[in-house]
């Protein structure tokens, strides 16, 4: 007799059915988790990431392929730079950590680099937690190369693998992010640094979950070490990045995520997101889960083109951006917005409706046209006909030039060269 199925086992079985029983699960990395936390209202991404669906293959099967992702050249360059930084037992990496984060501590002359290999992500996460505990008890500097951390996301465990974690002599833990974009004169591209900070904030949350299970809990530092190439060389440099703001935002957004089992319970029976299904059935499965599209999804999600097409077809104002959506209040479609601006619908006491109608009147006044569709709109008088002297865009004529006769044929203006040759 088989053992009774627990709630966790039942959820994993349900997610495997949604993914496709014969397809391997795609691991949820910190970059995808940061993008999910940035859009917590998107249930479609939550269930697809929770089930381990390959969204790139899914987008290809839906006919909306996305170019989202890192190029192979950048991937290889990043791996080569990371291997260079971690060479010789991570001596260069620990030197940068001592210089930028803990200059008063003893130099990392004899640092420990424990072995973290184990079977499966659960085994590696347990081995990482044990190595962290041993490093705190031993004291001194310790470098954990590609540790495995577990973080609960909407009721489902996500296994994350930072580039490195440094344990300081005082027992504190620091996340290390190694990137291949350069630091020019000590500063890097702000957009890329911000993306790295959001990604590192996810690792900080996962480390805090590990530290909370220890007694006493070791401190997890909120200043991460960002290691990049110096200028245009292969030499490495580093900067300490404060991720307290990104950590707070990510934690708040992850708390708002709907639990994956609650989303799965609302799906029709037999729903499956396998890219091997027919296109019509696959489209119906994807559309059965509501999505919250925003233009920011184009740089963070493989299904962005598909969701954008559907959002535009419905006329949703979210396709114009989250800031526009926030300003329009209860007006959720472009048709509702235009109707409210023309005075055909909407509550006049609604601030959004009043602002739209005022903007419509100002636009009509600027264009010099009558706008009688909006209530209380001023009726603009017809503009008087302007002759050439009064029209602001007419070419200015010399005041002494004689006016041509009405019946005289119009002659094209001659160029100066033609006038000299005549």
N, C-alpha and C positions, 0 to 999 in steps of 0.2 A: 504494500500500500504506500503510495507516494506521500511525502510529508505535506501538511497543509501549506498553501501558498500564502505568504505574508503580503502585507501591503506594498513593501518595497519590491518584492519579487513580482507581484502583479503589475506594478507600474513599469518595471523594466520590460516585462513581456508585452505590455500594451505599446510601449514606445518602439519596441522591435517590430511589432506589426505595422505601426505607422511608417516606419522607415523602409520596411521590406525585409522579410525574414532572412533572405539570402545576401543582404547587403551589410557590409561592416559599418559600424558607427563612426562618424567623423568627430574627432575630439574637439571640445569647445575650448579654444585658447583665450588668452587674456584680451587679445585685440577684438575678437568677436564678442566677448563678454562686455568690454567697454562700450562697443557699439550698441549692444542690447540694452545696457543700462542708460544710454543716451536717449533711447526711444522706448520707455517702459510700457507704453500703451499698445505696442504692436504685438498682438497675440500670435500672429502668423510666424514672426521670427522666433518668438519664445518657444512655440511647440516644435518648430523645425530644428532649432538648435538643441532643444532638450532631447529630441529623438535622434540626434546625430545625423540628420539628413544632409547630404552633399548638395548645398544650394546652387553651386555652380553647374553641376550636372542637371539639376532640376530646372534651372533657367534655360539651359540649352534645349531640354526636352519641351519646354513651353514655347519655344520659338523666340525668346527674348534673351539672347546670350549677353553676358556682361563681361567687360574687360577689367572688372575689379580684381585686384590682387597685385602681388609683387612680381616683377619681371625675373626671369631666370638669371640674368646677368647681375641684378642687384642682390639676388639671393646668394649667388656664389661669392660675390664680393664681400657680403656681410659675413658669411661663414669663414672666409679666409682671414678677415680682420679679427674676428672673434678668436680664432685659433691662435693668431699672433699675440693677442692680449693675454690669453690664458697659458701661454707657453711657459716652460720651466716652473711648473707648479703654481701658476698664477702670480709670479713674482711682480710683474708689472701692474697687474690689477690690484694687488694688495698695496703696492707702493702708492698708487693713486688714491685708494681708499684711506690710507694713513695720511696722505698729504691734504686731501680735500675735506675729510670728515672727522678725523681723530688725530690731529697733529701732536697732541700732548701725550698720547699713549706711546708705549714702547714700539720701536720699529718692528715690522713683521718679518723678522729674520728667519724664524723657524715656525712657519705656519703649517697647520694641519689641513690636508685635503682628503677627507674620508671617501670611501667607495660607497656609492648610492645605488648600485644596480640591484634589481630585484625583479620578481616575476609579476607582470601586470601593473597597471597604474595604482591599484590599491596597495600592492606590496611596496612599490617605490615610495608612495606617500607615507606609509608606515616607517620605512627605512629612513626617510628624510626627517621625520619627527624624532626618531631615536638619535640620529646624528646631531640634530640641533640640541637635544638634551645633553648628550655627551660633550658637545662643544662648550656649553655653558658651564658644566661641572669641571671641565679640564682647564678653563681659562685660556688666555692668549688669543692669537688670531687663528681663525678657521675659515676656509673657503669651501663652499658647497657649490660644485659645478653642476648646473642643470638639475636642481632638486625638483621634486614633485610635490605639489601642494594641492589640497582638496578644499573646495569652497562650495557651500550649499547655495544653489541658485534655483529659486522658485520650487523648492522641494526636491530637486534632483542634484546629485553631486557633480561638480565640474572639476576636472583635474587640470591643473595649470603648471607650466614649466618655465620659470624665469631663467634668464641667462645665468645668474649666479646670486648667491646670498652670502654676505660676509658677516661673521660673528666677531664682535670686538672683544678686547680683553675685559671690558666691564660687563660682558654678557649681552650687550645690545645687538640687534639684528638689523641689517641694512640690505635692501634690494639693489641689485646692480642691473642696469640696462645697457647693453652694448649695441650701438647703432652704427651704420655705415655712412650716414650723412656727415659732412665735415663741420668742424667748428672753426670759423674764420675769425681770427683775432679774439678768441675767447668767447664768441657767441655763435649760435646756430640759428637756423630757420625757426622762427617762433611757432609756426604751425606744426612742424615736425617735433619740436620739443614738447608742445602741448599734447600731441598724440602719444608720445612716449611717456609723459607724465600720467595721462589717463590709464595707460596700460600698466604702468608701475603701481598705480593706486590699487588696482585689482590684486596684484601680488601682495601689497601691504595688508589688505583685508584678509587674504588667505593666510599670511603669516600670523596675523593677530588671532585667527581662529586656532592655529597650532599653539601659540603662546598661552591662550586662555585655558588649555588643558594641562598646563604645568603649574606647579606650586613651589615657589612663587613664580608668577608669570614674568618672564624676561621682557624688557622693553623692546618694542618694535619701532625703529626710528622712522619718522615721517619725512626725512630728507634722504632721497635716493641718489645713487651715484650713476650719472649718465656719462658713458665712455664713448668717445667718437674719435675719428681721425683728426689730426691737427693740420689745419689748413688743407693743402692738397697732397700731403705726404702720407706715408704709411705709419708714421709715428702716432701714438695715442695720447690723448688728453682727456680730461674729465671735468665735470662740473657737478656741484651738489644742487639738486632740484627739490624744492619744497612741494610736496604733493598733498598737503593737508586739505586744501580746497577740493582737489579732485577726489580725494578719499571720501570726504563728507558727501559730495554730490553722488558719487557712485554708490555709497552705502544707502543713501536715501532712495535712489532710483531702484536699486535691487530689492529694497523692502517693498516697493510699490508693485513689483512684478506679480502678476497673477500666477498662482501655483499651477504647475504643468498638469497635474492630475485633474484640476478643475477645467482646464481647457480641453483636455482629452475626453472628459465626460460629456462635453457638449457636441462632439463630432458625431456625424452619422455612422452607423454600423458599417464596417467594411472599408472605412477611409484608409487610403494608403498613398504615400508620397513617393513611391518608387519611380525613378525616371524611366523605367522599362515599360510602364503602363501606356495605353493609348492616350493620345493627346487630349481628347475630349474628357476622358475619365480623370486624367491628371489635373486638367484645368478645373474641373468641378471640385476635386479634392482640395486644391489650393484655395479656391474661392470660398470654400465652406468655413475658412478661418478668417476673421476680420483682420485687416491690416491698417496700420496708421502710417501713411506715406508722407514723407517730407523731402525736400530737395537735398537735405544732408545725407539721406540714404544712398545717394549716388556714389558716395565715397566710402561707404561702410557696409553695403549689403549687395550680394550677388543677384537678388531678385528685384533690385531697384527699378530696372527698366520695365519689367512686367507690372509692378505695382504702380509705376507712374502712368503707364498707358491706361490701366483700369481707373485710376484716380481722375485722369483727365476726361475719360469717357463719362464718368458720373458727374463731372463738373465740381468736384470737391475743392474747396478753397485751400485745403492743406497742401495741394500741389503748388501753391504760390509761396509757401513758407510758413513756419510756425508763428512768426511775428505777425503776419497778416491774419492768420487764423485767430490769434489771440485778440486782435483788434476788432474782429467782426462779431464776437459774441455768439448769439444763437443763429446767425446766418451761416449755414454750412455749405451751401452750393453757390456757384457763380451766378446761376439764374436767380436765386433769392437776393443776392447782392444787387444785381442790376434792377430787379423789380422794386426793391426798396429805394434805390436811388431815383428811379422814375416816379415814385409815389404810387405805384400800383399795388404794393403790399408792404407789410411791416407796421409796427407800432410807432407812431410819431414820437412817443415819449422815450423810446429806446435810444440811448446815447449813440449807438452804432448807426441806427437808421437816421437819426438827426444829422450826424456827421456826414453820412453818404449823401443826403439830400442837399446839404449845404455845399458839399464839394461839387455836386452836379450843377447847382446854380452858378457857382463860381466858374465852372468850366464853360457853361453856356454864355456867361457874360464875357469871358475871355475870348471866346470864338465869335462873339458878336451876333449870336443867333437867339431866337426866342425859345424859351423852355416852359411851355404851358402845362406839361405833364405833372410837374411837381406842385403840390399844394403850397399856397402862399408864395409862389415864385413870382418875382417881379417881371412884368411884361416889358420887354425891351423895345424901344421904338426902332422902326426900320432905319437903317443907316442911310443918310442922304448920299446921293450919287456924287462922287468926287471927280473933278476934272484932273487933268494931268498935273496941274500946279498944286492941288490939295492932296492928292493921293500919296501916302508916305512911301510907297514902294515904286512909284513911277520914276523914270529917269528924269533928272532935273534938266530943263531946257533953258538956254540962255534967255534972259528977260528981253533982250532986244531982238531976238530971232522972230521973224514974221511967222504967223500961223498959216499953215497950208490951206489952200482952198478945199472945201469939202469934196468937190468933184475931181480934185487932182489925184492922179495915180500915185500910190505909195512907192517910193523908191528905196531900195536897200541901202543902208549906210555903207559908204565906201571906206576902205582902209586908208591910212595915211600914205602907204606906198602907191596906191592907185591914184590918189589925189595928186601926188607929185608928178606922176607920169602923164597926166592929162594935159 
